Amino acid sequence: MLKDKKSLEKNLSQGDFVAEVKFDANGLVACVAQDATTNVVLMVAWMNEESLRLTLTSRDVTYWSRSRNKLWRKGESSGHTQKLQEISIDCDGDTLLLKVDQIGPACHTGAPNCFFRHTK
């Protein structure tokens, strides 16, 4: 039986939080960025342990670019930055939810978020 929400919630130290993350075989974890004010899902990206630690300490969201094979601080070239407000890990430890303050569009296309194509 599922416990009540309060008994499930844990506030972890940054070190304990990182230790709970299950990075994949490539050392990456999926990250969903969500606007901290509107709750709109902005984008999905990847982090490695180094980018996660940088994000936690600086609060400037830094991802791992799989195409460029390097760290990528969101907005480093566009100025469309993300400031971390809160981060959560899912029940399996293999996905992170980042609540961010987004400055400018989140999508590289210039769209406010990366989810603008729909079907029913």
N, C-alpha and C positions, 0 to 999 in steps of 0.2 A: 504494500500500500504506500502511496506517495505521501511523504511528510509535508507539513505545511511549508510555504515558501520561506518564512523566516528561519526555520531550522535547517534549510538547505543552503542558504546564503553564507558565504565566507568572504571575509576581507583578508587577503593574503599580503604578505610583504612582497616587494618586487622580486626578490630572489626566489621565494616560494612560488610565486606566480609563474616565473620563467621555468622553474623545475616541473611544473604541472603540464607544460606544453609538450605535446607529442609531435615533434617535427617529423616530416616524411623522410623517405630514403634519400632525398636530395637536400635534407636539412631545412626544409621550408614548411611553413604553416599558412593556411588560407586565412585571409583577413577581410572582413566585411566592414566597410566604413559607412557610418550612419551619421546624418546631421544631428548634433546634440540638441538642437532647438526644435526642429520640425519632425525628427525621426525618419526622414526620407533616406532610403538606402542610396548612397552615392556611388559606390564602386566596390569592386573586389580586387584585391591584390595579394601579394605574398610577402612574408617576412622570414628572415633567418634569425638565428639567435642574436647576432650582432645588431641587426636593425631593430629588433624588439627591445633590446637593452638601451640602445640610443634613444628610441622613442620614449621609453619609460623615464629616462633621466632628463631629457631635454624638453619633452612634451611636443616637440616638432616631429610629426609623423614621418618616419623613414621606412621605406619598403626595400625589398630585394627585387631588382629588375631581372627577370629571367631572360629577356631578349638582349639586354646589354651586359648581363652577368656582373652586375655591380650594385652597390648601395644606391638608393634613389630617394633623396629627401623630397617629399611631395612639394612641388612648386619651385624647385631649385632653379629651373629655367623659365617657367611661365609666371611665377609669382603667385600662383593659385595654391596656397598653402593649406595645410590641415594642422590644427592645434588640438592635441589630445585632451579630452575632458575626462574620459572614463574608458576603461578597457575591461572586457569580460572574456572568459574562456568557456567554451561549451562543455557539456557533460562528458563528452568523449576526449576532450583535450586537444582536438585536432582542428579547431576553428576559433578565431578570435573575432570579437565584435568591438570595434573602435567607435566610440561616440566622439565626434570631432566638431570643432568650429571650422567650417570651410570658408576660405576667402577666395572668391571668384568661382568659376565653374570647376567641377570635379573631373569632368571628362576631357580627354585630350582633343575631342572634336569641338570643344567649346560649349557643349551642352551642360546644363546644370548638374546632371548626373549621367551615369553610363547606361541607364535603363530607360530608353526612350522608344524602343521597338516593341510592339505588343501584338498579341493575338488572343482570341477567345476560343 
